[in-house]
């Protein structure tokens, strides 16, 4: 009988500072937008129906609040979505296209794709085509793009048992590479997380991955804002 291939790297291939949630949370709370003319950095979150968009938004809020919250309604396994603003079934209207060039404060500075690690191999071609289309439009606008790869615990038994093995798991790295190859987003813009789903208390390890992903997103978006600000000057 052939021996099972080793499923784990000897050491993490991406550094993560476990146990430093408070420092990361404080860093994010102290974050300041690079332009005085912009109060908030707008981020567009997209993904297939019931793909985890609302769950990720809630998970970010949970990490900051230190308790389970439900600000964004989450769909059960029903094939429907509560995040109607990002739903391809509700396309933009002609009025949206007639708007003038938006101000700095009205522009979007980062596109965040939410994709389940256990679903990437089974994604419908039509969904992939829609994601690629959105990505192409974002590229035309010079908008940076990020992938939040959720459901890592469902994709890898090692990670299901111990979330800290997310960056030693060969399976998770394979899934991230699959996302990169499929959508053209570089590996350093792909962040694996586990969303809150059935938990009734928060978990520091889950929060670390969620907050680290958010930290990267806001900095990537802030860099894009800085470039836009210089072009407006």
ZADOKE-507222 format. One record per atom (N, C-alpha, C, O): residue number from 1; x, y, z; residue in one letter. Coordinates in steps of 0.02 Angstrom, whole numbers. Last residue first. Example, Ala and Ser with C-alpha at 12.3 -4.5 7.8 and 13.67 -1.06 7.14 Angstrom:
BEGIN
   pos        x        y        z   code
     2      642     -112      354      S
     2      684      -53      357      S
     2      645        2      394      S
     2      670       57      402      S
     1      660     -284      390      A
     1      615     -225      390      A
     1      660     -165      390      A
     1      712     -166      423      A
# end
This chain:
BEGIN
   pos        x        y        z   code
   233     -234     3297     -390      X
   233     -198     3359     -375      X
   233     -173     3393     -439      X
   233     -142     3446     -436      X
   232     -280     3176     -433      X
   232     -329     3231     -429      X
   232     -294     3298     -419      X
   232     -321     3350     -438      X
   231     -171     3095     -418      X
   231     -194     3108     -487      X
   231     -245     3165     -490      X
   231     -253     3197     -541      X
   230     -160     3089     -281      X
   230     -106     3122     -318      X
   230     -127     3137     -390      X
   230     -104     3186     -419      X
   229     -276     3017     -253      X
   229     -268     3085     -228      X
   229     -215     3123     -266      X
   229     -224     3182     -282      X
   228     -246     2893     -307      X
   228     -301     2933     -336      X
   228     -295     3005     -315      X
   228     -307     3051     -355      X
   227     -145     2852     -220      X
   227     -130     2860     -292      X
   227     -183     2904     -325      X
   227     -167     2946     -367      X
   226     -218     2845     -102      X
   226     -160     2891     -106      X
   226     -142     2904     -179      X
   226     -125     2960     -198      X
   225     -308     2744     -133      X
   225     -333     2812     -121      X
   225     -276     2863     -128      X
   225     -286     2916     -156      X
   224     -219     2638     -137      X
   224     -255     2656     -198      X
   224     -283     2727     -192      X
   224     -282     2766     -240      X
   223     -181     2635       -4      X
   223     -130     2648      -54      X
   223     -163     2671     -120      X
   223     -138     2716     -154      X
   222     -303     2599       51      X
   222     -275     2665       67      X
   222     -220     2684       18      X
   222     -213     2743        1      X
   221     -317     2468        4      X
   221     -364     2519      -17      X
   221     -337     2589       -5      X
   221     -346     2634      -46      X
   220     -211     2410       74      X
   220     -212     2406        1      X
   220     -258     2461      -27      X
   220     -241     2495      -75      X
   219     -258     2434      204      X
   219     -194     2464      182      X
   219     -188     2464      106      X
   219     -163     2511       76      X
   218     -375     2362      208      X
   218     -378     2435      217      X
   218     -314     2468      196      X
   218     -315     2525      172      X
   217     -324     2230      184      X
   217     -373     2261      139      X
   217     -372     2337      146      X
   217     -368     2372       96      X
   216     -241     2204      294      X
   216     -213     2206      226      X
   216     -259     2242      178      X
   216     -236     2281      136      X
   215     -338     2208      395      X
   215     -280     2253      397      X
   215     -249     2260      328      X
   215     -231     2315      307      X
   214     -420     2100      359      X
   214     -446     2169      356      X
   214     -389     2220      356      X
   214     -393     2270      320      X
   213     -331     1995      384      X
   213     -357     2005      317      X
   213     -383     2076      309      X
   213     -369     2109      258      X
   212     -316     2013      521      X
   212     -257     2019      478      X
   212     -278     2030      406      X
   212     -248     2071      371      X
   211     -446     1988      565      X
   211     -419     2055      572      X
   211     -357     2066      529      X
   211     -346     2121      503      X
   210     -454     1849      532      X
   210     -503     1898      506      X
   210     -475     1969      508      X
   210     -479     2005      459      X
   209     -350     1793      605      X
   209     -352     1785      532      X
   209     -398     1837      501      X
   209     -382     1865      448      X
   208     -390     1832      737      X
   208     -324     1851      710      X
   208     -324     1848      634      X
   208     -302     1895      601      X
   207     -515     1768      754      X
   207     -511     1841      750      X
   207     -445     1865      720      X
   207     -444     1913      681      X
   206     -477     1635      765      X
   206     -520     1656      710      X
   206     -514     1731      699      X
   206     -509     1754      642      X
   205     -405     1648      885      X
   205     -371     1626      825      X
   205     -411     1643      762      X
   205     -383     1664      712      X
   204     -504     1691      978      X
   204     -447     1734      961      X
   204     -412     1714      897      X
   204     -392     1756      858      X
   203     -675     1684      957      X
   203     -615     1644      963      X
   203     -556     1685      938      X
   203     -558     1712      883      X
   202     -835     1716     1037      X
   202     -781     1731      990      X
   202     -719     1689     1006      X
   202     -711     1663     1061      X
   201     -976     1606     1052      X
   201     -924     1647     1082      X
   201     -870     1660     1030      X
   201     -860     1620      984      X
   200    -1053     1528      977      X
   200    -1089     1575     1020      X
   200    -1041     1619     1059      X
   200    -1062     1665     1095      X
   199    -1040     1469      806      X
   199    -1011     1484      871      X
   199    -1055     1532      911      X
   199    -1091     1573      882      X
   198    -1079     1448      680      X
   198    -1120     1416      732      X
   198    -1095     1431      802      X
   198    -1124     1408      852      X
   197    -1000     1554      615      X
   197    -1060     1523      587      X
   197    -1105     1495      641      X
   197    -1163     1515      647      X
   196     -870     1662      568      X
   196     -914     1638      621      X
   196     -979     1611      590      X
   196    -1008     1642      545      X
   195     -752     1604      444      X
   195     -806     1648      467      X
   195     -841     1619      527      X
   195     -842     1558      537      X
   194     -585     1587      431      X
   194     -644     1549      451      X
   194     -695     1599      477      X
   194     -683     1633      527      X
   193     -479     1627      291      X
   193     -511     1641      356      X
   193     -564     1589      370      X
   193     -584     1551      326      X
   192     -342     1670      187      X
   192     -387     1618      212      X
   192     -414     1636      281      X
   192     -376     1658      325      X
   191     -318     1787       65      X
   191     -316     1779      138      X
   191     -366     1727      161      X
   191     -427     1738      156      X
   190     -221     1852      -63      X
   190     -270     1801      -46      X
   190     -263     1784       28      X
   190     -207     1769       52      X
   189     -119     1926     -108      X
   189     -182     1961     -100      X
   189     -239     1912      -86      X
   189     -298     1928      -94      X
   188      -14     1845     -131      X
   188       -8     1889      -73      X
   188      -68     1935      -64      X
   188      -70     1977      -19      X
   187      -51     1780     -250      X
   187      -57     1744     -186      X
   187      -54     1791     -126      X
   187      -87     1778      -76      X
   186     -146     1885     -364      X
   186      -84     1857     -336      X
   186      -94     1827     -267      X
   186     -139     1846     -230      X
   185     -280     1834     -466      X
   185     -261     1874     -407      X
   185     -198     1845     -376      X
   185     -196     1784     -363      X
   184     -334     1757     -566      X
   184     -279     1802     -582      X
   184     -260     1850     -527      X
   184     -226     1900     -539      X
   183     -429     1660     -551      X
   183     -452     1729     -554      X
   183     -396     1780     -567      X
   183     -410     1839     -578      X
   182     -362     1537     -556      X
   182     -428     1543     -586      X
   182     -447     1616     -598      X
   182     -476     1633     -649      X
   181     -242     1554     -487      X
   181     -240     1534     -557      X
   181     -307     1547     -592      X
   181     -308     1567     -650      X
   180     -293     1588     -359      X
   180     -248     1633     -395      X
   180     -248     1618     -470      X
   180     -252     1663     -511      X
   179     -365     1473     -325      X
   179     -399     1538     -329      X
   179     -358     1587     -371      X
   179     -385     1622     -414      X
   178     -257     1384     -322      X
   178     -312     1373     -369      X
   178     -352     1437     -379      X
   178     -370     1454     -435      X
   177     -185     1434     -216      X
   177     -155     1436     -283      X
   177     -208     1426     -337      X
   177     -204     1456     -390      X
   176     -276     1404     -115      X
   176     -258     1474     -128      X
   176     -228     1481     -198      X
   176     -244     1528     -234      X
   175     -273     1266     -122      X
   175     -335     1301     -135      X
   175     -323     1375     -151      X
   175     -355     1404     -194      X
   174     -140     1242      -84      X
   174     -163     1220     -150      X
   174     -227     1258     -170      X
   174     -234     1278     -227      X
   173     -144     1290       46      X
   173     -102     1324       -2      X
   173     -121     1306      -74      X
   173     -120     1348     -118      X
   172     -231     1194      100      X
   172     -251     1264       98      X
   172     -209     1303       49      X
   172     -235     1345       12      X
   171     -152     1077       86      X
   171     -217     1082       53      X
   171     -239     1154       47      X
   171     -263     1175       -6      X
   170      -45     1096      169      X
   170      -32     1094       97      X
   170      -98     1103       59      X
   170      -98     1132        5      X
   169      -40     1195      312      X
   169      -80     1148      274      X
   169      -64     1152      199      X
   169      -70     1205      169      X
   168       18     1297      374      X
   168       61     1238      364      X
   168       25     1185      323      X
   168       55     1136      302      X
   167      -76     1394      388      X
   167      -19     1409      346      X
   167       34     1355      346      X
   167       90     1366      321      X
   166     -168     1332      473      X
   166     -192     1358      409      X
   166     -134     1372      361      X
   166     -141     1364      301      X
   165     -149     1288      598      X
   165     -114     1251      545      X
   165     -133     1276      476      X
   165     -115     1245      425      X
   164     -233     1351      683      X
   164     -165     1378      678      X
   164     -123     1342      625      X
   164      -67     1363      609      X
   163     -347     1276      692      X
   163     -346     1332      645      X
   163     -276     1360      635      X
   163     -262     1390      583      X
   162     -363     1111      702      X
   162     -321     1164      731      X
   162     -313     1220      681      X
   162     -277     1213      632      X
   161     -464     1040      638      X
   161     -442     1019      705      X
   161     -403     1074      741      X
   161     -409     1083      801      X
   160     -472     1106      519      X
   160     -534     1097      558      X
   160     -517     1079      630      X
   160     -551     1100      677      X
   159     -345     1088      472      X
   159     -365     1155      494      X
   159     -429     1152      535      X
   159     -438     1192      581      X
   158     -350      953      440      X
   158     -299      978      486      X
   158     -319     1045      515      X
   158     -311     1057      575      X
   157     -454      946      344      X
   157     -464      916      411      X
   157     -413      941      462      X
   157     -429      949      521      X
   156     -503     1075      239      X
   156     -445     1038      264      X
   156     -457     1011      334      X
   156     -468     1051      380      X
   155     -621     1137      206      X
   155     -578     1114      152      X
   155     -521     1070      175      X
   155     -493     1032      135      X
   154     -680     1182      319      X
   154     -716     1132      281      X
   154     -674     1102      225      X
   154     -689     1048      199      X
   153     -591     1277      362      X
   153     -600     1218      404      X
   153     -637     1163      367      X
   153     -627     1104      382      X
   152     -608     1378      271      X
   152     -545     1339      269      X
   152     -550     1275      310      X
   152     -517     1226      296      X
   151     -711     1467      240      X
   151     -726     1395      249      X
   151     -663     1352      246      X
   151     -664     1296      220      X
   150     -643     1590      122      X
   150     -676     1568      183      X
   150     -681     1491      186      X
   150     -659     1456      141      X
   149     -533     1697       64      X
   149     -549     1626       55      X
   149     -577     1598      120      X
   149     -540     1585      167      X
   148     -544     1844       -9      X
   148     -552     1816       58      X
   148     -575     1744       48      X
   148     -631     1732       25      X
   147     -441     1923     -122      X
   147     -485     1866     -112      X
   147     -485     1848      -38      X
   147     -432     1837       -9      X
   146     -434     2085     -196      X
   146     -415     2040     -143      X
   146     -464     1981     -143      X
   146     -523     1989     -161      X
   145     -372     2214     -302      X
   145     -419     2160     -288      X
   145     -390     2111     -238      X
   145     -330     2097     -237      X
   144     -372     2391     -343      X
   144     -340     2329     -320      X
   144     -392     2278     -298      X
   144     -447     2295     -278      X
   143     -421     2473     -488      X
   143     -443     2456     -420      X
   143     -409     2391     -398      X
   143     -417     2340     -432      X
   142     -414     2529     -613      X
   142     -353     2526     -572      X
   142     -370     2514     -498      X
   142     -337     2540     -453      X
   141     -520     2513     -693      X
   141     -523     2570     -647      X
   141     -462     2574     -601      X
   141     -460     2616     -556      X
   140     -486     2394     -752      X
   140     -490     2454     -794      X
   140     -491     2518     -752      X
   140     -466     2570     -774      X
   139     -502     2312     -642      X
   139     -435     2323     -668      X
   139     -433     2386     -712      X
   139     -386     2425     -709      X
   138     -640     2309     -633      X
   138     -602     2339     -578      X
   138     -531     2355     -601      X
   138     -503     2406     -582      X
   137     -668     2240     -750      X
   137     -692     2309     -743      X
   137     -654     2345     -687      X
   137     -638     2405     -694      X
   136     -609     2117     -717      X
   136     -585     2155     -775      X
   136     -605     2229     -770      X
   136     -566     2274     -785      X
   135     -689     2079     -608      X
   135     -618     2091     -599      X
   135     -589     2132     -656      X
   135     -548     2177     -644      X
   134     -810     2058     -671      X
   134     -805     2111     -621      X
   134     -732     2129     -610      X
   134     -715     2188     -603      X
   133     -769     1949     -750      X
   133     -794     2010     -782      X
   133     -788     2069     -734      X
   133     -765     2123     -752      X
   132     -738     1854     -654      X
   132     -685     1879     -698      X
   132     -706     1944     -732      X
   132     -665     1989     -741      X
   131     -865     1835     -601      X
   131     -812     1860     -558      X
   131     -755     1889     -600      X
   131     -728     1942     -584      X
   130     -930     1783     -714      X
   130     -953     1845     -685      X
   130     -899     1877     -641      X
   130     -888     1937     -643      X
   129     -857     1664     -733      X
   129     -857     1714     -785      X
   129     -879     1782     -758      X
   129     -851     1834     -777      X
   128     -890     1597     -616      X
   128     -820     1615     -627      X
   128     -816     1670     -680      X
   128     -777     1717     -673      X
   127    -1026     1577     -642      X
   127    -1006     1617     -584      X
   127     -934     1642     -593      X
   127     -919     1700     -581      X
   126    -1018     1494     -752      X
   126    -1052     1559     -759      X
   126    -1033     1605     -702      X
   126    -1024     1665     -711      X
   125     -958     1379     -701      X
   125     -921     1421     -748      X
   125     -952     1490     -756      X
   125     -916     1539     -767      X
   124     -976     1353     -526      X
   124    -1005     1353     -592      X
   124     -967     1400     -638      X
   124     -946     1454     -617      X
   123     -853     1276     -424      X
   123     -888     1336     -444      X
   123     -913     1331     -515      X
   123     -878     1308     -560      X
   122     -780     1176     -370      X
   122     -846     1158     -395      X
   122     -886     1219     -418      X
   122     -947     1215     -429      X
   121     -664     1224     -320      X
   121     -658     1173     -372      X
   121     -725     1157     -405      X
   121     -727     1129     -459      X
   120     -712     1313     -222      X
   120     -677     1339     -280      X
   120     -673     1288     -337      X
   120     -678     1306     -395      X
   119     -766     1263     -105      X
   119     -810     1270     -163      X
   119     -774     1290     -228      X
   119     -803     1284     -282      X
   118     -687     1267        3      X
   118     -713     1201      -15      X
   118     -756     1203      -78      X
   118     -780     1151     -101      X
   117     -662     1402       16      X
   117     -606     1357       -2      X
   117     -630     1289      -25      X
   117     -599     1257      -66      X
   116     -771     1521      -54      X
   116     -764     1465       -7      X
   116     -708     1419      -30      X
   116     -707     1398      -88      X
   115     -738     1692      -74      X
   115     -741     1626     -106      X
   115     -730     1572      -54      X
   115     -683     1577      -14      X
   114     -764     1857     -106      X
   114     -772     1807      -54      X
   114     -783     1739      -87      X
   114     -831     1730     -124      X
   113     -663     1989     -159      X
   113     -700     1930     -181      X
   113     -703     1880     -123      X
   113     -652     1863      -94      X
   112     -659     2157     -152      X
   112     -647     2098     -110      X
   112     -693     2042     -135      X
   112     -754     2048     -131      X
   111     -580     2295     -217      X
   111     -630     2243     -233      X
   111     -612     2181     -193      X
   111     -557     2154     -200      X
   110     -556     2460     -162      X
   110     -533     2390     -160      X
   110     -592     2344     -176      X
   110     -647     2354     -150      X
   109     -610     2585     -175      X
   109     -537     2579     -177      X
   109     -511     2508     -169      X
   109     -450     2497     -171      X
   108     -733     2684     -252      X
   108     -718     2620     -218      X
   108     -643     2606     -228      X
   108     -617     2613     -283      X
   107     -781     2857     -222      X
   107     -749     2803     -260      X
   107     -739     2741     -218      X
   107     -736     2745     -156      X
   106     -825     2959     -145      X
   106     -876     2914     -172      X
   106     -846     2856     -212      X
   106     -883     2811     -232      X
   105     -715     3036     -112      X
   105     -752     3003      -58      X
   105     -803     2953      -82      X
   105     -824     2910      -44      X
   104     -678     3089     -236      X
   104     -634     3042     -202      X
   104     -671     3002     -148      X
   104     -659     2942     -140      X
   103     -829     3087     -338      X
   103     -777     3120     -299      X
   103     -733     3067     -266      X
   103     -749     3008     -268      X
   102     -861     3011     -499      X
   102     -871     3019     -427      X
   102     -814     3055     -393      X
   102     -757     3055     -418      X
   101     -916     3084     -647      X
   101     -857     3054     -614      X
   101     -863     3065     -539      X
   101     -870     3122     -516      X
   100    -1097     3067     -649      X
   100    -1034     3099     -666      X
   100     -977     3063     -631      X
   100     -988     3018     -591      X
    99    -1207     2934     -704      X
    99    -1178     2977     -653      X
    99    -1112     3008     -677      X
    99    -1078     2980     -719      X
    98    -1258     2844     -789      X
    98    -1264     2914     -809      X
    98    -1232     2962     -759      X
    98    -1231     3023     -770      X
    97    -1254     2721     -734      X
    97    -1204     2735     -785      X
    97    -1205     2808     -806      X
    97    -1157     2832     -838      X
    96    -1363     2722     -649      X
    96    -1296     2715     -620      X
    96    -1243     2736     -670      X
    96    -1192     2766     -651      X
    95    -1468     2726     -738      X
    95    -1455     2786     -698      X
    95    -1386     2784     -668      X
    95    -1352     2835     -661      X
    94    -1474     2599     -787      X
    94    -1446     2650     -831      X
    94    -1431     2713     -792      X
    94    -1385     2750     -811      X
    93    -1424     2494     -645      X
    93    -1471     2522     -693      X
    93    -1438     2574     -736      X
    93    -1380     2593     -724      X
    92    -1339     2341     -604      X
    92    -1346     2414     -602      X
    92    -1393     2437     -656      X
    92    -1400     2404     -708      X
    91    -1432     2189     -563      X
    91    -1380     2228     -596      X
    91    -1392     2303     -590      X
    91    -1447     2325     -574      X
    90    -1466     2076     -465      X
    90    -1489     2145     -463      X
    90    -1437     2190     -496      X
    90    -1401     2225     -461      X
    89    -1399     1960     -477      X
    89    -1469     1959     -499      X
    89    -1499     2029     -499      X
    89    -1552     2040     -529      X
    88    -1278     1979     -415      X
    88    -1280     1986     -488      X
    88    -1351     1985     -516      X
    88    -1362     2008     -572      X
    87    -1276     2072     -266      X
    87    -1305     2013     -299      X
    87    -1308     2024     -374      X
    87    -1337     2073     -397      X
    86    -1241     2168     -181      X
    86    -1187     2138     -220      X
    86    -1211     2078     -259      X
    86    -1171     2038     -283      X
    85    -1359     2207     -119      X
    85    -1321     2260     -153      X
    85    -1266     2232     -197      X
    85    -1244     2264     -244      X
    84    -1408     2092      -51      X
    84    -1437     2110     -116      X
    84    -1396     2161     -154      X
    84    -1396     2161     -215      X
    83    -1372     1982       44      X
    83    -1330     2039       25      X
    83    -1350     2062      -45      X
    83    -1313     2052      -92      X
    82    -1444     1870       62      X
    82    -1470     1929       96      X
    82    -1431     1991       75      X
    82    -1453     2047       88      X
    81    -1483     1746      -60      X
    81    -1435     1791      -28      X
    81    -1471     1849        5      X
    81    -1521     1873      -20      X
    80    -1515     1568      -74      X
    80    -1532     1638      -83      X
    80    -1482     1681      -46      X
    80    -1443     1656       -5      X
    79    -1492     1439      -41      X
    79    -1479     1458     -110      X
    79    -1499     1529     -125      X
    79    -1500     1550     -183      X
    78    -1501     1399       88      X
    78    -1564     1403       51      X
    78    -1554     1422      -22      X
    78    -1602     1422      -61      X
    77    -1432     1382      217      X
    77    -1418     1344      156      X
    77    -1480     1342      112      X
    77    -1508     1288      101      X
    76    -1465     1552      268      X
    76    -1450     1483      283      X
    76    -1437     1448      216      X
    76    -1431     1480      164      X
    75    -1393     1715      256      X
    75    -1438     1664      229      X
    75    -1416     1595      253      X
    75    -1356     1581      257      X
    74    -1385     1843      374      X
    74    -1351     1788      342      X
    74    -1401     1737      319      X
    74    -1446     1718      356      X
    73    -1385     2019      388      X
    73    -1423     1957      388      X
    73    -1387     1904      347      X
    73    -1362     1917      293      X
    72    -1269     2106      484      X
    72    -1288     2089      415      X
    72    -1324     2022      416      X
    72    -1297     1973      442      X
    71    -1260     2103      622      X
    71    -1279     2166      589      X
    71    -1301     2154      517      X
    71    -1346     2188      492      X
    70    -1245     2014      735      X
    70    -1280     1996      674      X
    70    -1306     2059      639      X
    70    -1366     2067      629      X
    69    -1113     1949      843      X
    69    -1161     2000      821      X
    69    -1195     1977      757      X
    69    -1175     1926      728      X
    68    -1030     1887      981      X
    68    -1064     1869      919      X
    68    -1117     1921      903      X
    68    -1160     1935      945      X
    67     -891     1988     1038      X
    67     -951     1947     1049      X
    67     -984     1934      982      X
    67     -968     1966      932      X
    66     -796     2081     1014      X
    66     -781     2029     1063      X
    66     -841     1988     1082      X
    66     -842     1957     1135      X
    65     -802     2180      920      X
    65     -847     2185      977      X
    65     -831     2135     1032      X
    65     -850     2145     1089      X
    64     -707     2140      824      X
    64     -700     2205      858      X
    64     -743     2209      921      X
    64     -721     2238      971      X
    63     -756     2015      786      X
    63     -687     2021      809      X
    63     -676     2086      847      X
    63     -639     2088      897      X
    62     -885     2047      741      X
    62     -876     2004      801      X
    62     -806     2014      831      X
    62     -798     2019      892      X
    61     -854     2117      624      X
    61     -886     2152      680      X
    61     -878     2113      745      X
    61     -866     2142      798      X
    60     -803     2012      550      X
    60     -761     2070      564      X
    60     -788     2107      624      X
    60     -751     2126      670      X
    59     -918     1933      543      X
    59     -858     1907      577      X
    59     -810     1963      595      X
    59     -779     1962      648      X
    58    -1005     2010      465      X
    58    -1021     1997      535      X
    58     -960     1974      575      X
    58     -950     1994      632      X
    57     -933     1999      344      X
    57     -946     2065      374      X
    57     -962     2058      448      X
    57     -936     2095      489      X
    56     -940     1860      326      X
    56     -875     1893      335      X
    56     -883     1961      367      X
    56     -845     1979      412      X
    55    -1077     1842      311      X
    55    -1043     1809      367      X
    55     -975     1841      379      X
    55     -954     1847      437      X
    54    -1103     1909      193      X
    54    -1130     1936      256      X
    54    -1095     1906      316      X
    54    -1084     1939      366      X
    53    -1028     1820      107      X
    53    -1015     1893      110      X
    53    -1039     1922      176      X
    53    -1001     1956      211      X
    52    -1046     1686       82      X
    52    -1013     1705      144      X
    52     -998     1779      150      X
    52     -960     1799      194      X
    51    -1121     1641      -25      X
    51    -1050     1626      -25      X
    51    -1012     1648       37      X
    51     -953     1632       44      X
    50    -1252     1658      -64      X
    50    -1238     1618       -3      X
    50    -1164     1598        1      X
    50    -1148     1545       27      X
    49    -1200     1688     -229      X
    49    -1255     1686     -182      X
    49    -1239     1637     -125      X
    49    -1216     1581     -137      X
    48    -1026     1739     -244      X
    48    -1086     1705     -266      X
    48    -1138     1704     -211      X
    48    -1123     1717     -153      X
    47     -967     1909     -220      X
    47     -962     1837     -213      X
    47    -1027     1804     -235      X
    47    -1078     1838     -243      X
    46     -893     2062     -157      X
    46     -932     2024     -205      X
    46     -922     1949     -193      X
    46     -873     1928     -161      X
    45     -879     2221      -89      X
    45     -876     2149      -73      X
    45     -921     2112     -121      X
    45     -980     2127     -127      X
    44     -786     2364     -101      X
    44     -839     2326     -133      X
    44     -829     2252     -120      X
    44     -777     2224     -137      X
    43     -757     2498        8      X
    43     -734     2432      -14      X
    43     -794     2393      -42      X
    43     -846     2390      -10      X
    42     -707     2664       39      X
    42     -760     2618       15      X
    42     -729     2555      -13      X
    42     -681     2557      -51      X
    41     -651     2741      180      X
    41     -628     2707      120      X
    41     -681     2656       99      X
    41     -698     2610      137      X
    40     -712     2897      239      X
    40     -712     2824      241      X
    40     -686     2797      175      X
    40     -696     2825      122      X
    39     -681     3032      217      X
    39     -695     3009      285      X
    39     -689     2934      291      X
    39     -663     2908      341      X
    38     -571     3130      127      X
    38     -608     3067      126      X
    38     -618     3043      197      X
    38     -570     3034      234      X
    37     -486     3235      134      X
    37     -549     3247      100      X
    37     -594     3185       98      X
    37     -650     3188       72      X
    36     -368     3195      185      X
    36     -411     3233      229      X
    36     -480     3245      199      X
    36     -527     3262      235      X
    35     -309     3032      151      X
    35     -332     3096      125      X
    35     -379     3130      174      X
    35     -424     3099      201      X
    34     -281     2913      217      X
    34     -225     2954      194      X
    34     -245     3022      167      X
    34     -202     3066      161      X
    33     -365     2873      370      X
    33     -367     2878      297      X
    33     -314     2928      274      X
    33     -302     2978      307      X
    32     -293     2781      503      X
    32     -317     2846      478      X
    32     -312     2847      402      X
    32     -263     2825      373      X
    31     -310     2665      636      X
    31     -300     2678      564      X
    31     -330     2745      544      X
    31     -385     2763      564      X
    30     -336     2626      762      X
    30     -298     2688      755      X
    30     -286     2707      681      X
    30     -256     2758      667      X
    29     -397     2505      744      X
    29     -437     2559      774      X
    29     -402     2626      765      X
    29     -436     2678      762      X
    28     -288     2432      696      X
    28     -344     2446      652      X
    28     -387     2503      679      X
    28     -410     2545      641      X
    27     -209     2425      812      X
    27     -182     2453      751      X
    27     -238     2474      703      X
    27     -235     2527      673      X
    26     -295     2355      897      X
    26     -278     2425      912      X
    26     -250     2460      851      X
    26     -266     2519      838      X
    25     -294     2230      835      X
    25     -357     2267      842      X
    25     -343     2341      854      X
    25     -376     2384      826      X
    24     -161     2195      852      X
    24     -187     2203      784      X
    24     -252     2243      785      X
    24     -263     2286      742      X
    23     -154     2189      991      X
    23     -110     2235      955      X
    23     -137     2249      885      X
    23     -136     2306      861      X
    22     -249     2088     1017      X
    22     -258     2155     1044      X
    22     -217     2207     1007      X
    22     -240     2262      992      X
    21     -193     1972      956      X
    21     -256     2001      932      X
    21     -263     2074      955      X
    21     -283     2117      915      X
    20      -82     1891      966      X
    20      -74     1964      967      X
    20     -136     1999      940      X
    20     -131     2049      905      X
    19      -93     1756      953      X
    19      -91     1782     1021      X
    19      -83     1857     1025      X
    19      -78     1884     1079      X
    18       11     1734      811      X
    18      -45     1712      852      X
    18      -38     1741      922      X
    18       18     1750      947      X
    17       62     1807      682      X
    17       79     1815      753      X
    17       17     1798      795      X
    17      -22     1841      813      X
    16      119     1721      542      X
    16       61     1749      576      X
    16       76     1751      650      X
    16      101     1702      678      X
    15      200     1701      388      X
    15      205     1715      459      X
    15      139     1744      485      X
    15      108     1787      453      X
    14      184     1564      282      X
    14      167     1635      291      X
    14      166     1649      366      X
    14      133     1612      404      X
    13      220     1436      297      X
    13      248     1470      238      X
    13      229     1544      237      X
    13      255     1582      197      X
    12      268     1354      448      X
    12      220     1397      412      X
    12      253     1433      354      X
    12      309     1458      361      X
    11      357     1199      421      X
    11      348     1262      456      X
    11      300     1306      416      X
    11      292     1295      355      X
    10      337     1081      352      X
    10      376     1079      414      X
    10      367     1143      456      X
    10      369     1141      517      X
     9      167     1062      292      X
     9      236     1086      285      X
     9      270     1084      353      X
     9      237     1084      406      X
     8       67      915      275      X
     8       83      976      312      X
     8      155      996      300      X
     8      200      953      298      X
     7       40      793      225      X
     7      -10      844      213      X
     7        7      912      244      X
     7      -32      959      240      X
     6      130      673      137      X
     6      130      716      196      X
     6       87      777      181      X
     6       96      810      130      X
     5       33      541       63      X
     5       79      598       57      X
     5       73      643      119      X
     5       19      651      148      X
     4       28      376      129      X
     4       -8      439      118      X
     4       42      497      112      X
     4       88      501      153      X
     3      110      242       42      X
     3      104      286      100      X
     3       67      350       82      X
     3       74      375       26      X
     2       27      110      -44      X
     2       65      172      -49      X
     2       56      214       14      X
     2        0      221       38      X
     1       42      -60        0      X
     1        0        0        0      X
     1       44       62        0      X
     1       92       68       38      X
# end
